[in-house]
Amino acid sequence: MPQTQRITQSSNKLKLASALGSALWRQNLDANKISSSPKYASVYSLNTVHASQDDFKQNLLEVRLNDIASKYCSEKNIAPVSVSVAKVKVTATKNADGAFVPLYANNTMVEKHLQPTQFHMRSENLPNMIQVFVFEADATQMGNNATDYQAILDEDYNSTPKIEKALRRELWQHTLIERCRKKGLTMADLATLDVIRILQVHDAFIKSGLAEELIEQRADYLKNRDINLIDDKFILYKKALRDKLIKPDNLEISNGEAALIADCVQDLFNAKADCDYMQGRVQAFVLCRKGTLASNQKAEQIFEDFMQVCAEHEINGKTTNLMFKQSKENFISQSTIDLLKQLDKNLFAKRDEEAVSAYFHYDKEDLQKTLNEVKSSILKFYKGKEYLR
């Protein structure tokens, strides 16, 4: 039985990295080191209680997830992966309001809540297996409360549709990693980039996963014409669909709809960049700066190759580069750069300082241009009004 404890609250504690992060930044993308036996590992460093052969429900879930993974990899023409389901026993206590407060290993805790199912790609000890966790209320610790808490766990975390959805997100990250390998892109290549571009590549992997999720939901909508199949988080796209500003079809996608998908994903990412994805950004930069530096002469091409891998999606059977469609910019805040410098100033090279200076200089110029345009528009509107004379 795993040991459990209350999570210690810390105002500056970063959230766990996303599935992307671990995929790209923990492993050298060396095409010559691909294992022929697919095995992946989990994002959490927990003591898990693996299911016995008698646990029919858990084994059935594992079979189902492996079937999804096999079909997905076949469709994408990439190396297959296997899926393992592991059970984690957790406990909880009731607070004054009667709600359950989880008590368990720190790595699974974020602001007093269990994390939704997430995965860690290609760890060194299990290189091509995805491990999925299901949570079980520990009756020996919780007594009569275990039944009520288990109902919450089953609804919020053990739900098969939610696990399948999370698995498909992870499989897309696996697809991106395989594409990188085919292009010969390695971790050493990332080390040649400046800090702004490292963050942009990291962000591109995250946004690619969100875009693929929306594209899959678009396909489901076309089959059923049910707008509720589009997640509320994709509000920009969903609203345009509801207002009939776009009319998706199975034959082709218009430039306007493709641009809307790209901008919708960019808006969603920008809103969460400094909270949900901060730790992934930190990991990306630190690991790249501590990596082996390759030739700077090919940095521009390396950056373009990574961005292309992330931007290309299959829509209606055709490859569409969403990077060429979007009108909204990726946002890197000054607070992100400040945090990186606080961690270790020695990680910043001269090219990083120059890139940061250029990035925020451009940002200020763009802001001033926008302000001038707004001011000009206001003056033009009121020009000639009697009450201004």
C-alpha positions in Angstrom: 0.0 0.0 0.0 1.5 3.4 -1.0 2.1 5.8 1.8 -0.2 8.9 1.9 0.2 12.4 3.2 -1.4 15.8 3.0 0.0 18.0 0.3 2.0 21.0 1.5 0.8 24.2 0.0 3.3 26.5 -1.7 2.4 29.7 -3.4 5.2 29.4 -5.9 5.0 25.7 -6.6 4.8 25.0 -10.3 2.2 22.6 -11.7 3.2 19.4 -13.3 4.5 19.6 -16.8 2.1 18.6 -19.6 2.3 15.4 -21.6 4.2 17.3 -24.2 7.0 18.4 -22.0 8.1 15.1 -20.9 8.0 13.7 -24.4 10.3 16.1 -26.0 12.6 17.5 -23.3 13.5 14.3 -21.3 14.6 12.2 -24.3 17.2 12.8 -27.0 15.3 12.6 -30.3 17.8 10.2 -31.9 16.3 8.2 -34.8 19.1 5.6 -34.3 17.9 4.8 -30.8 14.3 3.8 -31.4 13.3 0.7 -29.6 11.5 -2.0 -31.6 9.5 -3.0 -28.6 7.1 -0.2 -27.7 6.9 0.7 -24.0 6.0 3.9 -22.3 5.9 5.1 -18.6 3.8 7.3 -16.4 4.2 10.9 -15.5 3.8 10.2 -11.8 6.5 8.7 -9.6 4.1 6.7 -7.5 4.0 3.3 -5.9 1.2 1.6 -7.8 -0.8 -1.5 -7.1 -1.1 -3.4 -10.4 -4.3 -5.2 -11.2 -4.5 -9.0 -10.8 -5.8 -11.3 -13.6 -9.1 -11.5 -11.7 -9.8 -7.8 -12.0 -11.9 -8.1 -15.2 -12.9 -4.5 -15.4 -9.4 -3.2 -15.3 -8.1 -5.8 -17.8 -11.0 -5.0 -20.1 -10.0 -1.3 -20.0 -6.4 -2.2 -20.8 -7.5 -4.3 -23.8 -9.7 -1.4 -25.0 -6.9 1.2 -24.7 -4.4 -1.0 -26.5 -6.9 -1.5 -29.3 -7.3 2.3 -29.6 -3.5 2.8 -29.6 -3.0 0.1 -32.2 -5.5 1.6 -34.6 -4.3 5.1 -34.0 -0.7 4.2 -34.7 -1.7 2.3 -37.8 -3.7 5.3 -39.1 -0.8 7.7 -38.5 1.7 5.2 -40.0 4.0 5.4 -36.9 5.7 2.9 -34.6 3.1 1.1 -32.3 3.0 1.6 -28.6 1.5 -0.5 -25.8 -0.7 0.6 -22.9 -0.6 -0.6 -19.3 -3.3 0.2 -16.7 -2.2 0.5 -13.0 -4.3 1.0 -9.9 -3.3 3.6 -7.4 -4.9 3.5 -3.9 -5.8 6.9 -2.5 -7.5 8.2 0.6 -9.3 11.3 1.6 -10.8 13.1 4.5 -14.0 15.2 4.8 -13.7 19.0 5.4 -16.1 21.1 7.3 -18.5 21.3 4.3 -18.6 17.6 3.9 -16.5 17.6 0.8 -13.6 15.1 0.3 -10.0 16.4 0.5 -7.6 13.9 -1.1 -4.7 12.7 0.9 -2.0 10.9 -1.1 1.5 11.2 -2.7 2.5 14.8 -3.5 3.2 14.2 -7.1 -0.4 13.5 -7.9 -1.7 16.6 -6.1 -2.4 20.0 -7.6 -4.2 22.5 -5.4 -5.9 19.8 -3.4 -7.3 18.0 -6.4 -6.4 14.8 -8.1 -4.9 15.3 -11.5 -6.9 14.1 -14.5 -5.3 11.1 -16.3 -2.0 12.2 -17.8 1.0 10.3 -19.2 4.7 10.5 -19.4 6.2 9.6 -22.8 9.3 7.5 -23.4 11.0 7.3 -20.0 14.4 5.8 -19.9 13.3 2.7 -17.9 10.2 2.0 -20.0 10.8 3.5 -23.5 7.6 2.8 -25.5 4.8 2.2 -23.0 2.0 4.4 -21.9 0.9 3.8 -18.3 -2.6 4.8 -17.3 -3.7 5.2 -13.7 -7.1 4.4 -12.2 -7.8 5.5 -8.7 -9.2 3.3 -5.9 -10.5 4.6 -2.5 -8.6 2.8 0.2 -11.3 1.2 2.3 -8.8 0.2 5.0 -8.0 3.9 5.6 -11.4 5.5 4.9 -13.9 2.9 6.3 -17.5 3.7 5.4 -16.5 6.9 3.5 -14.7 4.8 0.8 -17.9 4.1 -1.1 -18.8 7.8 -1.5 -15.3 8.8 -2.4 -15.0 6.0 -4.9 -18.1 7.3 -6.7 -16.4 10.7 -7.1 -13.2 9.1 -8.3 -15.1 7.0 -10.9 -16.9 10.0 -12.2 -14.0 12.5 -12.3 -11.0 10.3 -13.0 -11.8 6.7 -13.9 -14.4 7.5 -16.5 -13.5 5.4 -19.7 -14.4 8.2 -22.1 -12.2 10.7 -20.3 -9.3 8.2 -20.2 -9.7 7.4 -23.9 -9.7 11.2 -24.7 -6.5 11.6 -22.7 -4.9 8.6 -24.4 -5.6 10.1 -27.9 -3.9 13.4 -26.8 -0.8 11.4 -25.7 -0.8 9.4 -28.9 -0.7 12.6 -30.9 2.4 13.6 -29.0 3.9 10.2 -29.8 3.1 11.0 -33.5 4.9 14.3 -33.3 8.0 12.7 -31.7 8.0 10.1 -34.5 7.8 12.9 -37.1 10.8 14.6 -35.4 12.8 11.4 -35.6 12.0 10.9 -39.3 13.4 14.5 -39.9 16.5 13.7 -37.9 15.7 16.3 -35.3 17.5 15.8 -31.9 17.7 17.3 -28.5 21.1 18.8 -29.4 19.4 20.7 -32.2 17.2 22.4 -29.7 20.2 23.5 -27.8 21.2 25.7 -30.7 18.0 27.8 -30.4 17.7 31.0 -28.3 15.4 31.1 -25.4 12.5 32.7 -27.3 12.5 30.0 -29.9 12.9 27.2 -27.4 9.7 28.4 -25.7 8.0 28.8 -29.1 8.9 25.2 -30.0 7.6 24.0 -26.7 4.4 25.9 -27.1 4.0 24.6 -30.7 3.9 21.0 -29.4 1.2 22.0 -26.8 -0.9 23.9 -29.4 -0.5 21.1 -31.9 -2.2 18.7 -29.4 -5.0 21.2 -28.9 -5.5 21.7 -32.6 -5.6 17.9 -33.2 -8.2 17.5 -30.5 -10.4 20.2 -32.1 -9.9 18.7 -35.5 -11.1 15.3 -34.2 -14.1 16.9 -32.6 -14.9 18.6 -35.9 -14.9 15.2 -37.6 -17.2 13.8 -34.9 -19.5 16.9 -35.4 -19.7 16.2 -39.2 -20.8 12.6 -38.5 -23.5 13.5 -36.0 -24.2 17.3 -36.5 -24.3 17.6 -32.7 -22.6 20.9 -31.6 -22.2 19.5 -28.1 -19.4 17.2 -29.4 -17.3 20.4 -29.5 -15.7 21.1 -26.1 -16.7 24.4 -24.5 -13.0 25.3 -24.2 -13.0 25.8 -28.0 -15.5 28.6 -27.5 -14.3 30.7 -30.4 -14.9 27.8 -32.9 -18.0 26.7 -31.2 -19.6 30.1 -31.3 -18.7 30.6 -35.0 -20.3 27.2 -35.7 -23.5 28.1 -33.7 -23.7 31.5 -35.5 -23.2 29.8 -38.9 -20.1 31.9 -39.6 -18.5 28.6 -40.7 -20.0 25.6 -42.4 -17.7 22.6 -42.1 -18.0 19.8 -44.6 -16.3 16.5 -45.3 -14.8 17.4 -48.7 -12.6 20.4 -47.9 -11.9 23.0 -45.3 -12.0 26.7 -46.1 -9.1 29.0 -45.4 -11.5 30.9 -43.0 -12.3 27.8 -41.0 -8.6 26.7 -40.8 -7.7 30.2 -39.6 -10.4 30.0 -37.0 -9.1 26.7 -35.7 -5.6 28.1 -35.5 -6.7 31.3 -33.7 -9.0 29.4 -31.4 -6.1 27.2 -30.3 -3.8 30.2 -29.9 -6.4 32.0 -27.7 -6.8 28.9 -25.5 -3.1 28.5 -25.1 -2.4 32.1 -24.4 -5.0 32.1 -21.6 -3.2 29.2 -19.8 0.4 29.8 -20.8 1.6 31.2 -17.5 -0.3 28.7 -15.3 -0.8 25.3 -16.8 2.2 25.3 -19.1 4.8 27.2 -17.1 6.6 24.2 -15.7 6.9 22.6 -19.2 8.5 25.9 -20.5 11.0 25.9 -17.6 11.9 22.2 -18.2 12.3 22.8 -21.9 14.7 25.7 -21.5 16.8 24.2 -18.7 17.2 20.9 -20.4 18.1 22.5 -23.7 20.6 24.9 -22.1 22.3 22.0 -20.4 22.4 20.0 -23.5 25.2 19.6 -26.0 25.5 22.7 -28.3 25.4 21.9 -32.0 26.3 24.2 -34.9 24.5 27.5 -34.8 24.6 27.7 -38.6 21.6 25.6 -39.0 19.5 27.0 -36.2 17.1 28.8 -38.5 16.3 25.6 -40.4 16.0 23.6 -37.2 13.4 26.0 -35.8 11.4 25.9 -39.0 11.5 22.1 -39.1 10.2 21.8 -35.6 7.5 24.3 -36.2 6.4 22.6 -39.4 6.2 19.2 -37.6 3.8 20.8 -35.1 1.8 22.8 -37.5 0.8 20.2 -40.1 -2.5 18.4 -39.6 -4.6 16.1 -41.7 -8.0 17.6 -42.4 -10.4 16.0 -44.8 -7.5 13.8 -46.0 -5.3 16.8 -46.9 -2.3 18.2 -45.1 -3.0 21.7 -43.8 -0.3 23.9 -42.2 -2.1 25.8 -39.5 0.9 28.0 -38.7 0.3 29.8 -42.1 -3.4 30.4 -41.3 -3.4 32.0 -37.8 -3.5 35.7 -37.4 -2.9 35.8 -33.6 0.6 35.7 -32.1 2.0 33.4 -29.5 2.5 35.2 -26.2 5.5 34.9 -24.0 5.2 37.1 -20.9 8.0 39.0 -19.2 7.2 37.1 -16.0 8.2 33.8 -17.8 11.6 35.3 -18.7 12.1 36.6 -15.2 11.4 33.2 -13.7 13.9 31.6 -16.0 16.6 34.1 -15.0 15.8 33.6 -11.3 16.4 29.9 -11.6 19.9 30.2 -13.0 21.2 33.3 -14.8 24.2 31.3 -16.0 21.8 29.5 -18.4 21.3 32.6 -20.4 23.8 33.0 -23.3 24.4 36.3 -25.2 22.0 35.1 -28.0 19.3 34.6 -25.4 19.6 38.2 -24.1 19.5 39.6 -27.6 16.5 37.5 -28.5 14.6 38.6 -25.4 15.4 42.2 -26.1 14.3 42.0 -29.7 11.1 40.1 -28.7 9.9 42.6 -26.2 11.0 45.5 -28.3 8.8 44.2 -31.1 6.0 43.6 -28.6 6.1 47.2 -27.4 6.2 48.6 -30.9 3.2 46.5 -31.8 1.3 47.7 -28.8 2.1 51.3 -29.6 1.0 50.8 -33.1 -2.3 49.4 -31.9 -2.8 52.3 -29.5 -2.1 54.8 -32.3 -4.7 53.1 -34.5 -7.3 53.2 -31.8 -6.6 56.8 -31.0 -6.8 57.7 -34.7 -10.1 55.8 -35.0 -11.6 57.7 -32.0 -10.5 61.1 -33.4 -11.9 60.3 -36.8 -15.2 59.2 -35.3 -15.7 62.5 -33.4 -14.3 64.8 -36.0 -16.8 67.5 -36.9 -19.1 66.8 -34.0 -20.8 69.9 -32.8 -20.2 69.4 -29.1 -16.4 69.2 -29.7 -16.2 72.7 -31.1 
